[in-house]
Amino acid sequence: MKHLRLKLLEEAASLFYSTPNLRSRGTHKRSHPQFESPHRKKARHICQWVACDAGYKQSDVARFWGMHHTSVIYGCKMVDNSIETTPAEKRELEKFLKVVAKHIKENGQ
């Protein structure tokens, strides 16, 4: 069930931010320009923040995204700083949370 919810979160972020393939894909990930996109990074950080805020362990989130738990900690800190200092980022996050809730309701169990 946890994997399903994280997958739905990833799908919602891909739709909202128009960035496919949010998870790390091994050492070849830097060979394609899409993987360096700041939008992709931002979407992944926000997904990690949402998952941790929803009660997932950082280690579970890291495992799902294929990275070390310290990367999840960093991503969450980036989002925290962003929403504390930029009202537009906070509004964007609120919109994204609505999209996530709708996507999980429509596609989840």
HELIX and SHEET records of a PDB file:
HELIX    1   1 LYS A    2  TYR A   17  1                                  16    
HELIX    2   2 THR A   27  SER A   31  5                                   5    
HELIX    3   3 PRO A   33  GLU A   36  5                                   4    
HELIX    4   4 PRO A   38  ASP A   53  1                                  16    
HELIX    5   5 GLN A   58  TRP A   65  1                                   8    
HELIX    6   6 HIS A   69  THR A   85  1                                  17    
HELIX    7   7 PRO A   87  ASN A  107  1                                  21    
END                                                                             
